Amino acid sequence: MNLWRIGLIGLVIVNVLLLAAQLGGVGHPQMHMQEPGLRAEWVKLVQPWVQAEDATQSSSTAPQAQPPKIDLKAGQLELQEAIETASNGVFNNQALNLECRLWGPLLQGDDVRVQEALRDWPGQVDRLERQVPVGYVVYLPKSVVDAGQSMGQLAGKGVTDAFYMNTPGPMQGTISLGLFRDQQRAIQHQSELRAKGVLGVEIRERLGPTRIFFELRGSPTQVAELQQMYTLNPKGELKNCPQVP
């Protein structure tokens, strides 16, 4: 009976010691290795190489930057555009160096002979048909006549060379004040009429029959050849092309 009590007392003592040991651990949480948070802090402090390994693994697993893709079709289009631009620049520079001559006016039949002479000429040839001006008319337009300008009023201002145009056409209803072959003479007469108080006077070309011209463009050497060809075929005139305003 005494042995049974001794054993029971010993068991109680062991349990008390175990309980004391557990309570003592709570008083020092930084040493309790079973807490996951504390264990993580401890690992970070005493094992800094773990972070370096994690960083290396993260960088190795991260997606690598891919090199830019090359679009061959787009590159070919850009190259073609660059070639066309350069070609146009060369062509335009050549066009700026070309000289222009106008051969004409030519009657029907004469143009065939000139065209045959130009057959082997390497420059640019354009065949044109134009009405050739045969003179200039100084006149009062129909709008001025309809507004009240009459032949009697003109006579009162000293204008005697005037007649009313009633022939069907673009000049019908106007008053002609003179016909001139030279443009400068027509301009001078216009100024004289204005000085007499005649207002609204205009000048218009008098167009004749249709004639044929050849507009020729080439290098200085090619244009020099044209003069020799014209000497052999002296039809019309060979002169510089008129300047376009």
Buried (B, 14 or more C-beta within 10 A) or exposed (E): EEEEEEEEEEEEEEEEEEEEEEEEEEEEEEEEEEEEEBEEEBEEEEEEEEEEEEEEEEEEEEEEEEEEEEEEEEEEEEEEEEEEEEEEEEEEEEEEEBBBBBBBBBEEEBBEEBBEBBEEBEBEBEBEEEEEEEBBBBBBBBEBBEEEBEBEEBEEEEBEEBEEBEEEEEBEBBBBBBBBEEEEBBEEBBEBBEEEEBEBBEBBBBEEEEBBBBBBBBBEEBBEBBEEBBEEBEBBEBEEEEEEE
